[in-house]
Amino acid sequence: MKNYHHGNLKEELISCASAMCERDGYTKLSIRSLAKESNVSQTAPYRHFKTKEDLYAAVSTNGFNKLSKAIHVDIDKKVTKKQIVDMAIKYIEFGLKNANTYDLMFGTAVGNFSNYPDLLESANSSYDNFRSSFSKLANDSNEVIAFKCITLWSMVHGLVGILRKVQIIADEPLMNPEDGPMSSAILIASNLEDHLDKVVTGIIKN
């Protein structure tokens, strides 16, 4: 970032930090490294981020905003099961394509989200739309819908980690292809939409 305007410096720093996080991992992201990457003075970022956690929170907020946009469903219109399946697929795709950012968003590097209102709002908005969309298909009480939705979200969230492992071993033959969970994970990865359709159907009906 060789040129910047004081009016949007914070936004440009967040954009740069987000790119650095995804490129190098959040553990290598610091206010000092951001200043160097952005070609600004060492003190400039401190006007907007007092601590490393502040910087992490800003990058996480940016990540959740992107996730919310990717999986958003218009709940004012009819919601279909396919839309829920597509939402789950887009969620997983985001986690796979933005692995380092995803680790920061859902890790513990940022402690209490309530200390960062923008982060809390962006994190909640992605889940709220997920839940509101799902509720259009489940004819249950709010309590049961909440339970079913968190079950589905947990499953989708877990698949991100499992399928990341599948990506790593994709070109490596399994010593015992019929043993262990990875053989099943590989099958799921090869037909993700069908797997998620069955999962969503089962959760809605049960």
Beta strands, then each sheet from edge to edge (+ up, - down):
end
